[in-house]
Structure formats: C-alpha cells, structure tokens
C-alpha cells in the first residue's frame, strides 16, 4: 500500500519538476526527464495490461518485475534525475 502512495507522490513531483523547470534545463537534463517519463508510462501501461489480461501465460518473474522491481528502479532513477537538476539549478544561482 505504501508503494502506491509513494508512486503517486513521485508522479506528482515529476509533473511539477517537468512543468516548472523544463524550460530552464539543458538538453542533457531534458533527455533524462524524457527517459524517466518513457519508463514510467511504459511501466504503467505494462501493469495495466497485466492487470486486465485474463491470460496468465507470463511467468511470475515478469509479474514481480513489473509490479515491484521496475517501479523501484524507476524511482531510483528519478532520484538521480532530481539530483542532477538540483545540481544544475544550484550552479545557476
């Protein structure tokens, strides 16, 4: 249950960071945000598809990866992205 709440907070923070700072960022940091959003959306679609499918042809390992491992990796990547953005913004001020 906590993972759902943390995921919601992470998405809200990602939206805020993207809307507020996107125009100030150099291309390399914009690309990091693009990779984050592609990963987050892909994982969300995958989880939605696995949840709505009636076919359990996939192994439990794929399900565990989609529900637990991938979101944690995406969250860790988001921490890295926000660190790089903060570092860039601190250099500017």
C-alpha positions, 0 to 999 in steps of 0.5 A: 500500500505504501508503494502506491502512495509513494508512486503517486507522490513521485508522479506528482513531483515529476509533473511539477519538476517537468512543468516548472523547470523544463524550460530552464534545463539543458538538453542533457537534463531534458533527455533524462526527464524524457527517459524517466517519463518513457519508463514510467508510462511504459511501466504503467501501461505494462501493469495495466495490461497485466492487470486486465489480461485474463491470460496468465501465460507470463511467468511470475518473474515478469509479474514481480518485475513489473509490479515491484522491481521496475517501479523501484528502479524507476524511482531510483532513477528519478532520484538521480534525475532530481539530483542532477537538476538540483545540481544544475539549478544550484550552479545557476544561482 
